[in-house]
Amino acid sequence: MLASLFVLADGVTIKFGDNVWTFGLNFILYLVIAAVVGLIAEYIVGWRLPLGIIGAIVAALVGIWLMTQVIVITGIGDWVLFGVPVVRALIGAILFTALWHLLTYGLTRHRYRATV
């Protein structure tokens, strides 16, 4: 127990010139949960978002915002993990990933195999 106090920090502090940014443990856990939810949403939809893991995190963050601030559905049992409503975040991330796929599907280039 004593060793874990030295290993786990309260957060991360980054200093750029006169600017100091501090990210607490709750924010870091929020991003980790968003990454997992975003990757699960990509897997369910079957479409990968651009920028890899960063795109998955952004999709999950937009999904969390969408399902908790814009579209509020009551009556769903929800798991709250470190302040993140997991089921609503997953539904929102799936909706956002599917919407992204519908809007950008025609813009992607399809590679065709050359026949000889």
Phi, psi and omega in degrees: 000319182293325180292326181292336177292330179275334182278314182276129179259168177283343180168194181237133177243128180239133181239122175241101181063243178268354182268132177238121178248131178237124177249117181281171180297325180295322178292320179295318177294324177300317179291323178294316178295321177297322178296315180295314180297319179295319178293322176295319179296320176298319180294318182293316181288328181085022182224133180268137176276155177293158179074013173063235184293328178295318177297322178293320179295317179296319178298318180291321178295318176295321177296320177297314179297317182298315186272350178251337183246323185266304180250109182254114179255123178259159178094359178267131170289131186228143173269130176250117183240110182055040178086002181253119174287104193292315183294315178295322177297319179294317179298315180295320178293323176296315178298316181293319179294319178294320178295318177299318179297316180294323182282329186249005184296320182285346182273347182278150177270133177263134179266129179250144179282131179284132178259138183251000000 
